[in-house]
Amino acid sequence: MSGSRPLSSGLRALRPAAFGADPSGERLARIRRSPHFKDGVFQNPGGVARTRPSGSTLDFAKVFFDKDERPRRAPRGTVPVHPTTLADIAAPPATGLRVTWMGHSGVLAEIDGRRVLFDPVWGARCSPFSFVGPRRLHPVPLPLAALGPVDVVVISHDHYDHLDMPTIKALAGTDTLFAVPLGVGAHLEHWGVSATRLRELDWHEETRVGGLTLTATPARHFCGRGLRNTQHTLWASWAVAGEEHRIYHSGDTGYFEGFKDIGAAHGPFDVTMIQVGAYSEFWPDIHMTPEEGMRAHLDLQGGAPHGVLLPIHWGTFNLAPHAWAEPGEWTLAAAEEAGQAVAFPRPGEPFEPRGKLPVEAWWRAVSGPIARPWHRPRSAQGAAETSRVDLDLAGER
């Protein structure tokens, strides 16, 4: 028919904008030249990582949708969000480093006079659609427009709970730069970010922003936003070094021995922002348990005494079968076992790692009971020890 578009063009027109765009042209050629891209996909450190639930789909569905367990996977009350204002984060940090957890993996790090925003998700759902998908369990601490200028936005990978189209579109109208893993820039350009404001890195590559050096470091995870997961965009953790301070953001990752190498090359860190939530025995290769998160923190620090662990990737979205408060309780237990400093801010609560740390177990006031055993690390003699976390956090039996 005269004037009609090819079918492929029509299908592209129906593609949701939130799916982003596939890498093409020189970006795709660069991906294919990467030493970490083989047989048509990016490769994980430590071998192939299972990216789908192990076992049968039915087994997973029985656990995830269990009507008796579902209430534990959300707070029983209102999550106590810190009423952050621009005044809270306008004055320079006294120690030169201040960190504000915005919920999930979103963190504002003010480091040596620069402002770095990791994995910002201000949307109501981590989903390509506004009407379905995991909904926020607490509001954002402050409007994005009230955050003030940001020097660089750092993205760990392109999953919806880390790369949020509405947030990126809002930031596209500012002067901020974007540091992203290889291939992810295609999504951002599709949403209006100029190519001149993109710093797109392979693992072990670095870029300078002001006085900061940002390095994309390995992680054990996967990617994908559309109906097909082509593994053509990279996932990364990030090391950021200023003149006086060093910080690390894990993104999403399973535990792997490479944390020691990252710590040796870029640490020790004043604060490590480590994923401790959304873990499951159904996908053990791509997310860490709190115990594994503590092991990663120790590996990254290389025995340094002063680094603080900030648990991230928990409390904001319901993404796994575990109880909502379990990551907090298990991280607290792991920190006590290892004798490590851990910060537990409420969402939106700024703190300085070299100052007074927020340590209150605030989640207990709004959580149901946790009754799964926490498996403690093996002792020096190799004897397995187990401690049962059986807390009636809501005051009920």
C-alpha positions as CSV (number, residue, x, y, z in Angstrom):
1,M,0.0,0.0,0.0
2,S,1.4,3.4,-1.0
3,G,2.8,5.4,1.9
4,S,2.5,2.5,4.4
5,R,5.4,1.9,6.8
6,P,7.2,-1.5,7.0
7,L,6.0,-3.8,9.7
8,S,9.3,-3.5,11.6
9,S,8.9,0.2,11.8
10,G,5.4,-0.2,13.2
11,L,6.6,-2.6,15.8
12,R,9.4,-0.2,16.8
13,A,6.7,2.5,17.2
14,L,4.8,0.3,19.6
15,R,7.9,-0.4,21.7
16,P,7.6,1.4,25.1
17,A,10.0,4.2,25.5
18,A,11.2,2.9,28.9
19,F,12.7,-0.2,27.1
20,G,15.3,2.2,25.9
21,A,17.4,1.6,22.8
22,D,19.8,-1.2,21.6
23,P,23.4,-0.3,21.0
24,S,24.3,0.3,17.4
25,G,26.9,1.8,15.1
26,E,30.2,2.6,16.8
27,R,28.8,1.9,20.2
28,L,28.0,-1.7,19.2
29,A,31.4,-2.0,17.5
30,R,33.1,-0.9,20.7
31,I,31.1,-3.5,22.6
32,R,32.3,-6.2,20.2
33,R,35.9,-5.1,20.8
34,S,35.6,-5.4,24.5
35,P,37.7,-8.2,26.1
36,H,34.7,-9.0,28.3
37,F,32.4,-9.6,25.3
38,K,32.5,-13.1,23.9
39,D,30.2,-15.4,21.9
40,G,27.7,-12.5,21.5
41,V,27.3,-11.6,25.2
42,F,29.2,-10.0,28.0
43,Q,30.9,-12.5,30.3
44,N,30.8,-12.6,34.1
45,P,33.9,-12.9,36.3
46,G,34.0,-16.4,37.8
47,G,32.2,-18.1,34.9
48,V,28.5,-18.2,33.8
49,A,26.1,-16.7,36.3
50,R,22.5,-18.0,36.4
51,T,20.3,-15.1,35.7
52,R,16.9,-16.9,36.0
53,P,15.4,-18.7,39.0
54,S,17.0,-22.1,39.5
55,G,14.6,-25.0,39.8
56,S,11.1,-24.9,38.3
57,T,9.1,-21.7,37.7
58,L,6.3,-23.4,39.7
59,D,8.6,-23.8,42.8
60,F,9.6,-20.2,42.6
61,A,6.0,-19.0,42.2
62,K,4.9,-21.1,45.2
63,V,7.5,-19.3,47.4
64,F,7.1,-15.8,46.0
65,F,3.3,-15.7,46.1
66,D,2.8,-17.7,49.3
67,K,-0.1,-15.9,51.0
68,D,1.3,-16.6,54.5
69,E,4.7,-15.1,53.7
70,R,3.7,-12.1,51.6
71,P,2.8,-9.9,54.6
72,R,6.4,-10.3,55.9
73,R,7.7,-8.9,52.6
74,A,6.4,-5.4,53.2
75,P,6.6,-3.1,56.2
76,R,3.6,-3.2,58.6
77,G,3.7,0.5,59.2
78,T,5.0,3.7,57.6
79,V,8.7,3.6,56.8
80,P,10.4,6.5,58.8
81,V,11.8,8.6,55.9
82,H,14.1,11.4,57.0
83,P,12.6,14.8,56.0
84,T,15.6,15.8,53.9
85,T,15.8,19.4,52.8
86,L,18.3,21.2,50.6
87,A,19.6,22.9,53.8
88,D,20.6,19.4,55.1
89,I,23.0,18.9,52.2
90,A,23.8,22.5,51.2
91,A,26.6,23.2,53.6
92,P,29.9,21.4,52.8
93,P,30.5,18.2,54.9
94,A,32.8,18.9,57.8
95,T,35.0,15.9,57.0
96,G,34.9,16.3,53.2
97,L,32.6,13.3,52.7
98,R,28.9,13.0,53.3
99,V,26.6,10.2,52.2
100,T,22.8,10.3,51.8
101,W,20.9,7.0,51.1
102,M,17.9,7.9,49.0
103,G,16.4,4.4,49.2
104,H,17.2,1.1,47.3
105,S,20.6,1.7,45.6
106,G,20.2,5.4,45.2
107,V,22.9,7.3,47.1
108,L,24.1,11.0,47.0
109,A,27.8,11.1,47.8
110,E,29.3,14.5,48.5
111,I,33.1,13.8,48.1
112,D,35.9,16.3,48.2
113,G,33.8,19.2,46.9
114,R,31.9,17.2,44.2
115,R,28.4,15.6,44.2
116,V,27.9,12.1,42.8
117,L,24.5,10.5,42.5
118,F,24.4,6.8,42.2
119,D,21.5,4.8,40.6
120,P,18.8,7.4,41.1
121,V,15.3,6.0,41.0
122,W,12.6,8.6,41.8
123,G,9.8,6.8,39.9
124,A,6.9,5.2,41.7
125,R,7.5,1.8,40.2
126,C,10.6,0.0,38.9
127,S,8.9,-1.1,35.7
128,P,8.5,0.0,32.1
129,F,4.8,0.7,32.9
130,S,3.1,3.1,35.3
131,F,0.3,0.7,36.2
132,V,2.1,-2.6,37.0
133,G,5.4,-3.7,38.6
134,P,7.0,-3.3,42.1
135,R,5.8,-0.2,43.8
136,R,7.8,1.9,46.2
137,L,7.3,1.0,49.8
138,H,8.2,4.5,51.0
139,P,8.2,7.9,49.3
140,V,11.4,9.5,48.0
141,P,13.0,11.6,50.7
142,L,12.8,14.9,48.7
143,P,11.9,15.9,45.2
144,L,14.5,15.5,42.6
145,A,14.4,19.2,41.8
146,A,15.3,19.9,45.4
147,L,18.4,17.9,45.3
148,G,20.5,20.7,44.0
149,P,23.2,20.5,41.3
150,V,24.9,17.2,40.7
151,D,28.3,16.9,39.1
152,V,27.9,13.3,37.8
153,V,25.2,10.6,37.8
154,V,26.6,7.1,38.0
155,I,24.6,4.1,36.7
156,S,25.5,0.6,37.6
157,H,23.4,-1.3,35.0
158,D,20.2,-1.0,33.0
159,H,17.7,-2.9,35.2
160,Y,14.6,-0.8,36.1
161,D,15.4,-0.5,39.8
162,H,18.7,1.1,38.9
163,L,18.0,3.0,35.6
164,D,14.7,4.9,35.8
165,M,13.5,6.6,32.6
166,P,11.5,9.4,34.3
167,T,14.5,10.3,36.6
168,I,16.9,10.3,33.7
169,K,14.6,12.5,31.6
170,A,14.4,15.0,34.4
171,L,18.2,15.0,34.8
172,A,18.7,15.3,31.0
173,G,17.7,19.0,31.3
174,T,20.5,19.8,33.7
175,D,24.2,20.2,33.2
176,T,25.2,16.9,35.0
177,L,27.4,14.3,33.4
178,F,26.6,10.6,33.2
179,A,29.0,7.8,33.9
180,V,27.6,4.5,32.7
181,P,28.8,1.0,31.7
182,L,29.5,0.2,28.1
183,G,26.3,0.1,26.0
184,V,24.0,1.8,28.5
185,G,24.5,5.2,26.9
186,A,22.2,4.1,24.1
187,H,19.3,4.2,26.6
188,L,20.2,7.6,27.8
189,E,20.6,9.1,24.4
190,H,17.2,7.7,23.5
191,W,15.8,9.6,26.4
192,G,17.4,13.0,25.5
193,V,20.8,13.0,27.1
194,S,23.4,14.5,24.8
195,A,26.3,12.2,23.8
196,T,28.7,14.9,24.9
197,R,27.6,14.4,28.5
198,L,28.1,10.7,28.5
199,R,31.2,8.9,29.9
200,E,30.7,5.3,28.8
201,L,33.2,2.8,30.3
202,D,34.2,-0.8,30.0
203,W,35.5,-2.5,33.2
204,H,38.8,-1.1,34.4
205,E,38.4,2.1,32.3
206,E,38.3,5.4,34.1
207,T,37.1,9.0,33.6
208,R,37.8,12.3,35.4
209,V,35.0,14.6,36.6
210,G,36.4,17.7,38.3
211,G,38.9,16.3,40.8
212,L,37.4,12.9,40.9
213,T,38.5,9.7,39.2
214,L,35.6,7.3,38.4
215,T,36.5,3.7,37.5
216,A,34.1,1.1,36.2
217,T,35.0,-2.1,38.1
218,P,33.7,-5.7,37.6
219,A,30.5,-7.1,39.0
220,R,28.7,-10.5,38.7
221,H,25.3,-9.8,37.3
222,F,23.4,-9.3,34.0
223,C,21.4,-6.7,32.1
224,G,18.2,-6.2,30.1
225,R,15.1,-4.0,29.8
226,G,13.2,-5.3,26.8
227,L,11.4,-8.5,26.0
228,R,14.7,-10.1,24.9
229,N,17.8,-10.0,27.1
230,T,20.5,-9.6,24.5
231,Q,23.3,-9.1,27.1
232,H,24.6,-6.2,24.9
233,T,24.9,-3.7,27.8
234,L,27.5,-4.1,30.5
235,W,26.9,-4.1,34.3
236,A,29.5,-2.6,36.7
237,S,30.4,-1.6,40.2
238,W,32.2,1.7,40.6
239,A,35.2,3.1,42.5
240,V,35.3,6.9,43.0
241,A,38.5,8.5,44.2
242,G,38.9,12.2,45.2
243,E,41.9,14.0,46.6
244,E,41.2,12.8,50.2
245,H,38.5,10.2,50.0
246,R,37.6,7.0,48.2
247,I,34.1,5.4,47.9
248,Y,32.7,2.2,46.3
249,H,29.3,1.3,45.0
250,S,28.6,-2.3,44.3
251,G,25.6,-2.0,42.0
252,D,24.1,-5.5,41.8
253,T,26.4,-8.4,42.1
254,G,26.9,-11.9,43.3
255,Y,29.9,-12.6,45.5
256,F,33.1,-13.2,43.6
257,E,36.8,-13.2,44.4
258,G,37.4,-10.1,42.3
259,F,36.4,-7.8,45.3
260,K,40.0,-8.4,46.6
261,D,41.5,-7.1,43.3
262,I,39.2,-4.1,43.3
263,G,40.2,-3.2,46.9
264,A,43.9,-3.7,46.1
265,A,43.7,-1.4,43.0
266,H,41.3,1.3,44.2
267,G,40.9,1.0,48.0
268,P,40.8,1.2,50.9
269,F,37.5,2.9,50.9
270,D,36.0,5.4,53.4
271,V,32.6,3.9,52.7
272,T,31.4,0.9,50.7
273,M,27.8,0.9,49.4
274,I,27.0,-2.8,49.2
275,Q,24.0,-4.6,47.9
276,V,22.5,-6.8,50.7
277,G,18.9,-7.2,49.6
278,A,16.8,-9.1,46.9
279,Y,18.8,-12.2,47.4
280,S,17.4,-15.7,47.1
281,E,18.5,-19.3,46.8
282,F,16.7,-19.2,43.4
283,W,19.4,-16.8,42.0
284,P,22.5,-17.2,44.2
285,D,25.0,-16.0,41.5
286,I,23.7,-12.5,40.9
287,H,22.8,-11.0,44.3
288,M,24.6,-11.2,47.6
289,T,23.2,-12.1,51.0
290,P,24.1,-9.8,53.9
291,E,26.8,-12.2,55.0
292,E,28.3,-12.2,51.5
293,G,28.0,-8.4,51.5
294,M,30.1,-8.3,54.6
295,R,32.7,-10.6,53.0
296,A,32.8,-8.3,50.0
297,H,33.3,-5.2,52.3
298,L,36.2,-6.9,54.1
299,D,37.7,-8.0,50.7
300,L,37.5,-4.4,49.4
301,Q,39.0,-2.9,52.5
302,G,42.0,-5.2,52.6
303,G,42.0,-5.1,56.4
304,A,41.8,-1.3,56.6
305,P,40.2,-0.4,60.0
306,H,38.2,2.8,59.2
307,G,35.9,1.9,56.3
308,V,32.1,2.0,56.9
309,L,29.6,-0.3,55.2
310,L,26.4,1.3,54.0
311,P,23.8,-1.4,53.1
312,I,21.9,-0.7,49.9
313,H,19.4,-2.4,47.6
314,W,16.8,-3.1,50.4
315,G,13.8,-1.6,52.1
316,T,12.3,0.3,49.1
317,F,11.0,-2.4,46.7
318,N,9.7,-5.9,47.2
319,L,11.9,-7.9,44.8
320,A,12.6,-11.3,46.5
321,P,10.9,-13.8,48.8
322,H,12.8,-12.8,51.9
323,A,11.2,-10.8,54.7
324,W,11.3,-7.0,54.2
325,A,13.5,-6.3,57.3
326,E,15.7,-9.4,57.0
327,P,18.5,-7.6,55.1
328,G,18.8,-5.1,57.9
329,E,18.7,-7.6,60.7
330,W,21.2,-10.0,59.0
331,T,23.6,-7.2,58.1
332,L,23.5,-6.0,61.7
333,A,24.3,-9.6,62.9
334,A,27.1,-9.9,60.3
335,A,28.6,-6.6,61.4
336,E,28.6,-7.6,65.0
337,E,30.2,-10.9,64.2
338,A,32.9,-9.2,62.1
339,G,33.4,-6.2,64.3
340,Q,32.8,-3.8,61.5
341,A,31.2,-0.3,61.4
342,V,27.9,-0.3,59.6
343,A,25.6,2.8,59.0
344,F,21.9,2.3,59.1
345,P,20.4,5.6,58.0
346,R,16.8,6.1,57.4
347,P,16.1,6.9,53.8
348,G,17.2,10.5,53.2
349,E,19.3,10.7,56.4
350,P,22.7,12.3,55.6
351,F,25.8,11.1,57.6
352,E,29.5,11.5,57.4
353,P,31.5,8.2,57.6
354,R,34.2,9.9,59.8
355,G,31.5,11.3,62.1
356,K,28.7,10.0,64.2
357,L,27.1,7.0,62.4
358,P,23.3,6.3,62.3
359,V,23.1,2.9,64.0
360,E,19.5,2.5,65.3
361,A,17.6,-0.5,64.0
362,W,14.8,1.8,62.8
363,W,13.1,-0.9,60.7
364,R,12.0,-2.9,63.9
365,A,9.3,-0.4,64.6
366,V,7.5,-1.2,61.3
367,S,8.4,-4.8,60.6
368,G,6.9,-8.1,61.2
369,P,8.8,-11.0,62.8
370,I,11.8,-12.6,61.2
371,A,12.2,-16.3,62.0
372,R,14.7,-17.6,59.4
373,P,18.1,-18.6,60.8
374,W,21.1,-16.5,60.0
375,H,24.1,-18.6,58.9
376,R,27.1,-17.1,60.5
377,P,30.6,-17.4,58.9
378,R,32.6,-20.4,59.8
379,S,35.0,-20.0,62.7
380,A,38.8,-20.3,62.4
381,Q,38.4,-24.0,63.4
382,G,36.0,-24.5,60.5
383,A,33.1,-25.3,62.7
384,A,29.8,-24.1,61.2
385,E,27.9,-21.9,63.6
386,T,24.3,-20.9,63.3
387,S,22.5,-18.2,65.2
388,R,18.7,-17.9,65.0
389,V,17.3,-14.5,64.5
390,D,13.8,-14.9,65.9
391,L,12.7,-11.4,66.7
392,D,9.1,-10.4,67.3
393,L,9.7,-7.0,65.8
394,A,6.1,-6.0,65.9
395,G,5.5,-7.0,69.5
396,E,3.3,-9.9,68.6
397,R,3.7,-13.7,68.6
